[in-house]
Amino acid sequence: MRTHELGDCTVLVTGGAGFIGSHLANALAGETDLRILDSFTTGRREQVPDGATVVEGDVRDEDALARATTGVDLIFHEAALVSVERSVENPLESHSVNVDATLALLERARALDARIVLASSAAIYGQPERAIVSESGRKLPSSPYGLEKLAVDHYARQYHDLYGLETVALRYFNVYGPGQFNSDYSGVITAFIDRALAGELISVHGDGGQTRDFVFVEDVVRANLLAATTDRVGGAYNVGTGRAISIRELAELIVDVTDSDSEIVHTDERVGDIRHSQADIGAARADLGYAPEVSLREGLERTVEWAAASNRLGESR
């Protein structure tokens, strides 16, 4: 699937200055009439591609949403409050961003008859029954964030079933890559890389035997572009690699890739931490033609290269 298939489309990316959204926007830039809606609370202006029409505003703001969506053919909804911790601390705020705003956007898409591809999350599964998680697996979210993304998932299906709206929900597993700036809520890979580059201790919770499916951001972009043109609308798909690595092994790999002398230490196990999580991507392969192309080592090498360059330039990460 190539972006030129969307060449005649007016496309909106919500959260288009954020981590995943900016990568998606850059893939679409020059090929589509591109719009970005972002509040720039966490998104970065320098990540917005040249030529995109920017609507600065909160996705919850009716006026900003109306301006951003007028005349669009396709919407990629990436704007979200992506933080389990923050959703626990402030569930009302998290719900307003992740659910209320999404429902308003679905209504705009329905009025415009625009296809919408929505970012869901593996957090909807909670503690999985099996290490390899399929789309039909049990869904018992263990946080407000997971519950909110499950609601988004259901709303997407309902809008297709009730109104004929072309929707596709993508359940992201652990996404990483260049442009993922470190914060209290960023991924473990970002944190490990930053500590390895600084030669600092790398802390692993518990015995490090917990496993995760880490997917490079370019593969996530590829899944979104495939979802934009598939005939298999109204469904939800896991987006991962179908492979998992333990957190201890991940730390060791990052030390190797960075050629660091950082020591790996173990700290207390986190209460409620999911032990194993690995995506079954069979449905995405069959229906969307999705196949991850970037190995974990290659993805880490590219992420480390970006992180090292960012540090040399003195950027706050």
Solvent accessible surface area in square Angstrom, and as a share of the most:
residue,aa,sasa,rsa
1,M,78,0.35
2,R,164,0.60
3,T,22,0.13
4,H,118,0.52
5,E,95,0.42
6,L,6,0.03
7,G,35,0.33
8,D,151,0.78
9,C,31,0.18
10,T,20,0.12
11,V,0,0.00
12,L,0,0.00
13,V,0,0.00
14,T,0,0.00
15,G,12,0.11
16,G,0,0.00
17,A,0,0.00
18,G,18,0.17
19,F,39,0.16
20,I,27,0.13
21,G,2,0.02
22,S,6,0.04
23,H,46,0.21
24,L,0,0.00
25,A,0,0.00
26,N,79,0.41
27,A,35,0.27
28,L,0,0.00
29,A,29,0.23
30,G,81,0.78
31,E,73,0.33
32,T,18,0.10
33,D,78,0.40
34,L,7,0.03
35,R,44,0.16
36,I,0,0.00
37,L,2,0.01
38,D,12,0.06
39,S,45,0.29
40,F,32,0.13
41,T,111,0.65
42,T,118,0.69
43,G,10,0.10
44,R,70,0.25
45,R,137,0.50
46,E,127,0.57
47,Q,33,0.15
48,V,24,0.14
49,P,13,0.08
50,D,141,0.73
51,G,82,0.79
52,A,19,0.15
53,T,73,0.42
54,V,62,0.35
55,V,12,0.07
56,E,89,0.40
57,G,15,0.15
58,D,48,0.25
59,V,11,0.06
60,R,106,0.39
61,D,63,0.33
62,E,149,0.67
63,D,89,0.46
64,A,1,0.01
65,L,7,0.03
66,A,37,0.29
67,R,122,0.44
68,A,0,0.00
69,T,0,0.00
70,T,78,0.45
71,G,49,0.47
72,V,5,0.03
73,D,69,0.36
74,L,5,0.03
75,I,0,0.00
76,F,0,0.00
77,H,9,0.04
78,E,20,0.09
79,A,19,0.15
80,A,31,0.24
81,L,17,0.08
82,V,96,0.55
83,S,8,0.05
84,V,66,0.38
85,E,83,0.37
86,R,81,0.30
87,S,0,0.00
88,V,90,0.52
89,E,126,0.56
90,N,66,0.34
91,P,65,0.41
92,L,151,0.75
93,E,45,0.20
94,S,0,0.00
95,H,79,0.35
96,S,25,0.16
97,V,16,0.09
98,N,3,0.01
99,V,9,0.05
100,D,73,0.38
101,A,3,0.02
102,T,2,0.01
103,L,56,0.28
104,A,42,0.32
105,L,0,0.00
106,L,0,0.00
107,E,70,0.31
108,R,66,0.24
109,A,0,0.00
110,R,100,0.37
111,A,82,0.64
112,L,55,0.28
113,D,118,0.61
114,A,1,0.01
115,R,32,0.12
116,I,0,0.00
117,V,0,0.00
118,L,1,0.00
119,A,9,0.07
120,S,2,0.02
121,S,13,0.08
122,A,19,0.15
123,A,28,0.21
124,I,0,0.00
125,Y,4,0.02
126,G,3,0.03
127,Q,81,0.36
128,P,23,0.15
129,E,102,0.46
130,R,171,0.62
131,A,50,0.38
132,I,94,0.48
133,V,8,0.05
134,S,37,0.24
135,E,32,0.14
136,S,104,0.67
137,G,22,0.21
138,R,104,0.38
139,K,55,0.23
140,L,104,0.52
141,P,33,0.21
142,S,92,0.59
143,S,15,0.10
144,P,39,0.25
145,Y,17,0.06
146,G,0,0.00
147,L,110,0.55
148,E,7,0.03
149,K,12,0.05
150,L,20,0.10
151,A,31,0.24
152,V,3,0.02
153,D,8,0.04
154,H,84,0.37
155,Y,77,0.29
156,A,3,0.02
157,R,99,0.36
158,Q,67,0.30
159,Y,16,0.06
160,H,53,0.24
161,D,88,0.46
162,L,119,0.59
163,Y,101,0.38
164,G,52,0.50
165,L,5,0.02
166,E,75,0.34
167,T,1,0.00
168,V,0,0.00
169,A,1,0.01
170,L,0,0.00
171,R,16,0.06
172,Y,18,0.07
173,F,14,0.06
174,N,53,0.27
175,V,21,0.12
176,Y,4,0.01
177,G,1,0.01
178,P,27,0.17
179,G,10,0.10
180,Q,25,0.11
181,F,37,0.16
182,N,48,0.25
183,S,68,0.44
184,D,128,0.66
185,Y,90,0.34
186,S,32,0.21
187,G,26,0.25
188,V,49,0.28
189,I,2,0.01
190,T,4,0.02
191,A,33,0.26
192,F,9,0.04
193,I,1,0.01
194,D,27,0.14
195,R,95,0.35
196,A,3,0.03
197,L,61,0.30
198,A,63,0.49
199,G,40,0.38
200,E,79,0.36
201,L,87,0.43
202,I,0,0.00
203,S,48,0.31
204,V,1,0.00
205,H,70,0.31
206,G,15,0.15
207,D,91,0.47
208,G,0,0.00
209,G,25,0.24
210,Q,11,0.05
211,T,27,0.16
212,R,33,0.12
213,D,0,0.00
214,F,15,0.06
215,V,0,0.00
216,F,1,0.01
217,V,0,0.00
218,E,61,0.27
219,D,0,0.00
220,V,0,0.00
221,V,11,0.07
222,R,64,0.23
223,A,0,0.00
224,N,1,0.00
225,L,17,0.08
226,L,20,0.10
227,A,0,0.00
228,A,8,0.06
229,T,48,0.28
230,T,13,0.08
231,D,134,0.69
232,R,134,0.49
233,V,37,0.21
234,G,12,0.12
235,G,30,0.28
236,A,21,0.16
237,Y,12,0.05
238,N,0,0.00
239,V,0,0.00
240,G,0,0.00
241,T,9,0.05
242,G,23,0.22
243,R,134,0.49
244,A,42,0.33
245,I,30,0.15
246,S,15,0.10
247,I,15,0.07
248,R,76,0.28
249,E,92,0.41
250,L,0,0.00
251,A,0,0.00
252,E,77,0.35
253,L,36,0.18
254,I,0,0.00
255,V,28,0.16
256,D,83,0.43
257,V,28,0.16
258,T,22,0.13
259,D,133,0.69
260,S,22,0.14
261,D,131,0.68
262,S,11,0.07
263,E,106,0.48
264,I,26,0.13
265,V,40,0.23
266,H,86,0.38
267,T,58,0.34
268,D,123,0.64
269,E,123,0.55
270,R,122,0.45
271,V,156,0.90
272,G,62,0.60
273,D,34,0.18
274,I,40,0.20
275,R,99,0.36
276,H,71,0.32
277,S,14,0.09
278,Q,37,0.16
279,A,1,0.01
280,D,52,0.27
281,I,8,0.04
282,G,37,0.36
283,A,37,0.29
284,A,0,0.00
285,R,116,0.42
286,A,85,0.66
287,D,38,0.20
288,L,12,0.06
289,G,54,0.52
290,Y,1,0.00
291,A,41,0.32
292,P,21,0.13
293,E,117,0.52
294,V,10,0.06
295,S,55,0.35
296,L,40,0.20
297,R,104,0.38
298,E,73,0.33
299,G,0,0.00
300,L,0,0.00
301,E,79,0.35
302,R,81,0.30
303,T,5,0.03
304,V,17,0.10
305,E,121,0.54
306,W,54,0.19
307,A,0,0.00
308,A,24,0.19
309,A,32,0.25
310,S,4,0.02
311,N,70,0.36
312,R,183,0.67
313,L,137,0.68
314,G,64,0.62
315,E,71,0.32
316,S,92,0.59
317,R,37,0.13
